[in-house]
Amino acid sequence: MTGTATAEPIRIIGVGRTFGGAAGTVALEQVDLVVQEREFVCLLGASGCGKSTLLSLIADLDAPTTGTIDLGGRRTAVMFQDANLFPWLTVAGNIELALRFSGVPKADWSRRVTELLDVVRLPGAEKRRPHELSGGMRQRVALARSLAQEAEVLLMDEPFAALDAITRDALHGEIERIAEERRLTVIFVTHNVREAVRLGDRVIVMKPSPGRIVREERVPLPRPRRMEDPEVARRAGELHDELDLQAGGAR
Amino acid sequence: MSAVADRKAAPPTSTDARGRGALGSRLRGTVLPPLLAVVIALAIWQLLVVLEVKPAYVLPSPATVFGQLFTLLSDPTFLSGIVRTLSRGILGFLIALVIGTAIGLAVARSRFVRSAIGSLLTGLQTMPSIAWFPLAILLFQLSETAILFVLVLGAAPSIANGLIGGVDEVPPPLMRTARSLGGRGFGLILRVILPAALPAYLSGLKQGWAFAWRSLLAGELLVIIPNAASLGQLLQFYRELSNAPSLYATMIVILVVGMVVDQVFARITNGVRERRGLSALRN
């Protein structure tokens, strides 16, 4: 915990993103957000609310039209809805490529791969090929690959949206544990209210046209949590009703 | 210790059984159909001979032709013709491989080069290779160089276009992931873009070989070099001597070489597809 209390937060100030010139689509407008060190923040909203756009901006995969994003010198790693494993590489090869791109010396690769596969609970999967794995296993490998970068901030763009409920619940537990163990700051995009409440220390609710933050909700529930916890369900229900009211026929 | 030995001993028997079953179905699936096609083709050929559609000195029977083929396969001139044509083909293809790959990379990575020569490459692909020969002969006389010149012009555009297509079609999510993992510059090209483009590049190579082989044979018919027997030249020679059996036998050799090389490419491509889990799509 040393130093973490004094660490600068991530500051997103007045960020906007317009696609296709000045008269184009406003994907994001005037977004302000401060994320504390080791906080687990969920960006929640319907499709088109700019949550994925915001994540790409934080990941530096895209540049904002207005405003600034200050990560306080932190590095980011990203996970997407699709695992996007490189199909010509084995599981180990996929993780090794991330290690190579991060400048980790070759001598350490094998040890790091073993360790990372243990972390995501896929020990011994080194030689397997992506197409031989189930969707959940692929996401575990993608997670290991992201963790290989040793980034302080993990950005997740609906990483479990394509998985079945049982696999998703298992991975919720893993990500909660790994974020805790590795002292990660997590920004997690989802359109699933229950998932946001299940995972987040804080839920940031966004709305479309133009994409913006409309409210935020702290979730001071103890961890580990479960999808079925009555308190998770109750809070998700409340948030859900409110979103429906706000949407009020707009979509 | 004995448990390990047992485990080691057990699998081979089961793989053997599976292997034999797989071999059986593979025979039925891959060997039987082409064999049947050949038998039917030979039957039609024999029928045409029996019906005397053409006189025997123009249309010899399959038996005569294959008999002649076996004789030719022990004739040093014929064998050196096969070797010469094959080595020209391989040498020219390798030159085209280097040039085509270099051009393909340049076009794929540079917008300037693309707008400069991108459409020219496709244009060159549609150019009948035989149309290059007068120019080639003008430039290089009746020489090996003239043949190689046309062969490379025929094959390189296909190879370049295969690579360009492969690079262009790298799925954007894969690129985004690679960038988010920190891939940049040459490392990104070498470790992500080129491997992702490999299947399209391989089909470019295969098409390049087909063009090379065609250009080569056309070249050997036109560019006659004295004392250097080649398959194309032998074809011309046998026609002049009205040696129909040898003419047919030579054509069979040309066809078989083309098919064998095609099989080699197919093997490589299938191997790549299988490792990537793409072969299931065929079933």
Interface residues (C-beta under 8 A of the other chain):
Chain A: A59 L61 T76 A77 V78 F80 D82 N84 F86 P87 W88 L89 L97 A98 R100 F101 S102 R129 P130 H131 E132 R145 S146 Q149
Chain B: P173 L174 R176 T177 A178 R179 S180 L181 G182 G183 R184 G187 R191 V192 P195 A196 L198 V272 R275 R276 G277 L278 A280
